[in-house]
């Protein structure tokens, strides 16, 4: 209890949504949390679950909208297969959705027929092309492992492999999602291959890091440090796809993509990677799905 107000966690294994008892006698629910623009970042799933429960209880739901820190442009990546819906994938959208929380709330309410009495309190002065550091707002870490705008930009593409149990995405280092590694990784070879591809806006270099937490805590492991050189040209999802392909070619049998399927969001993409399909082929396979999503998305854009 805080000054007589009960506080409930909605990030428990057995409790992801408010109960009707929690909502009893409430005048409204207010969602005021900073999202980072990735499908599997769970804050907006919690928002959707709370909207569903608010609709059942007849409680109005208010979203105090905030900027998408990695801009409201350029949806990217595989569109979630509805068969893989989960807490880390609520809606059939690309990994980088390019929407604000308020826009997502409107889309969820309309497309999922939630029926919430939804009110979005709109931002003033935000434009879709804005990066977070162009808003004039102070950066506050939305979670312990997203400490910079650069990490938020890398997160959608790097985290598609985060479900792997024998692989680090840099948690426990001072640059999570800017470093990936594993004891078995030939980092120099993978870095050379990625740099030879001249991917726009990014370079990598081989290094050695010792995570203090998460996978390989206390163990010095080889890996890649990832440097974004031009954020307007950089595609996080294309880089993540190229990284996955390079690792699979260099270390066949080391990655079990089934472990990270809910993050990747599509079985067909995982199968294509495993059979050695080119990154361009897989990238192109996502585009028609993205166009369909953009048609739905356009009905709910505010800015």
LINDAUR-V131451 format. One record per backbone hydrogen bond with DSSP energy under -0.5 kcal/mol. CO is the residue of the C=O (numbers start at 1). NH is the residue of the N-H. Records with the same first field share a line. If there is no record, write none. Layout:
CO = NH + NH
This chain:
2 = 5
4 = 6
5 = 2
12 = 15
15 = 12
19 = 23
20 = 24
21 = 24
23 = 26
27 = 60
29 = 62
30 = 32
31 = 64
33 = 35
37 = 97 + 98
38 = 41
40 = 42
41 = 44
42 = 46
43 = 47
44 = 48
45 = 49
46 = 50
47 = 51
48 = 52
49 = 53
50 = 54
51 = 55
52 = 56
53 = 57
54 = 58 + 59
55 = 58
60 = 29
61 = 119
62 = 31 + 64
63 = 65 + 121
66 = 101
67 = 69
68 = 71
69 = 132
76 = 96
81 = 84
82 = 85
86 = 89
89 = 86
91 = 93
93 = 80
95 = 39 + 97
96 = 76
100 = 104
101 = 105
102 = 106
103 = 107
104 = 108
105 = 109
106 = 110
107 = 111
108 = 112
109 = 114 + 115
116 = 118
117 = 61
119 = 63 + 121
120 = 122
121 = 65
127 = 130
128 = 72
131 = 134
132 = 135 + 137
143 = 146
146 = 142 + 143
148 = 152
149 = 153
150 = 154
151 = 155
152 = 156
154 = 157 + 158
155 = 159
158 = 161
159 = 162
161 = 164
164 = 167
168 = 181
169 = 177
170 = 173
172 = 212
175 = 178 + 179
178 = 226
179 = 177
180 = 224
181 = 168
182 = 185
185 = 187
186 = 190
187 = 191
188 = 192
189 = 193
190 = 194
191 = 195
192 = 196
193 = 197
194 = 197 + 199
195 = 198
199 = 202
201 = 229 + 230
203 = 227
205 = 225
207 = 223
209 = 211 + 221
211 = 218
214 = 217
216 = 219
219 = 211 + 221
221 = 209
222 = 182
223 = 207
224 = 180
225 = 205 + 227
226 = 228
227 = 203 + 229
230 = 233 + 234
234 = 236
235 = 239
236 = 240
237 = 241
238 = 242
239 = 243
240 = 244
241 = 245
242 = 246
243 = 247
244 = 248
245 = 249
246 = 250
247 = 251
251 = 254
254 = 256
255 = 257
256 = 259
257 = 260
258 = 261
260 = 263 + 264
261 = 265
265 = 81
266 = 270
267 = 271
268 = 272
269 = 273
270 = 274
271 = 275
272 = 277
273 = 276
278 = 282
279 = 283
280 = 284
281 = 285
282 = 286
283 = 286 + 287
284 = 287 + 288
286 = 290
287 = 291
288 = 292
289 = 293
290 = 294
291 = 295
292 = 296
293 = 297
294 = 298
296 = 299
297 = 300 + 301
298 = 301
